[in-house]
Amino acid sequence: MGRSHKIQGVKVERIHHLLSDLARAYLLVCEFSEEVMNIR
């Protein structure tokens, strides 16, 4: 059993489907970093 998250993106207007808390934390770091232009 794991934890999954669905987060609406800020930089890229799409829903991100994440399968762990670590992936969620990294997405949030990337979303609010000024150096990141695109997230896939």
C-alpha positions as a Python dict, from the first residue, in 0.01 Angstrom:
ca = {
    (1, 'M'): (0, 0, 0),
    (2, 'G'): (123, 346, -83),
    (3, 'R'): (4, 702, -88),
    (4, 'S'): (-93, 876, -409),
    (5, 'H'): (-163, 1240, -480),
    (6, 'K'): (-330, 1440, -756),
    (7, 'I'): (-206, 1799, -766),
    (8, 'Q'): (-310, 2077, -1001),
    (9, 'G'): (6, 2227, -1151),
    (10, 'V'): (88, 2596, -1127),
    (11, 'K'): (358, 2629, -1397),
    (12, 'V'): (204, 2369, -1627),
    (13, 'E'): (-173, 2374, -1606),
    (14, 'R'): (-237, 2003, -1573),
    (15, 'I'): (-304, 1745, -1306),
    (16, 'H'): (9, 1569, -1179),
    (17, 'H'): (-48, 1210, -1060),
    (18, 'L'): (213, 1121, -798),
    (19, 'L'): (267, 786, -630),
    (20, 'S'): (465, 887, -321),
    (21, 'D'): (517, 1162, -67),
    (22, 'L'): (875, 1206, -193),
    (23, 'A'): (753, 1267, -551),
    (24, 'R'): (500, 1519, -416),
    (25, 'A'): (767, 1705, -221),
    (26, 'Y'): (996, 1721, -526),
    (27, 'L'): (711, 1846, -746),
    (28, 'L'): (638, 2127, -501),
    (29, 'V'): (1007, 2227, -498),
    (30, 'C'): (1007, 2235, -879),
    (31, 'E'): (677, 2425, -898),
    (32, 'F'): (809, 2714, -692),
    (33, 'S'): (1166, 2722, -823),
    (34, 'E'): (1234, 3011, -1059),
    (35, 'E'): (1495, 2803, -1246),
    (36, 'V'): (1245, 2538, -1359),
    (37, 'M'): (1062, 2621, -1684),
    (38, 'N'): (865, 2301, -1754),
    (39, 'I'): (764, 1989, -1561),
    (40, 'R'): (691, 1656, -1725),
}
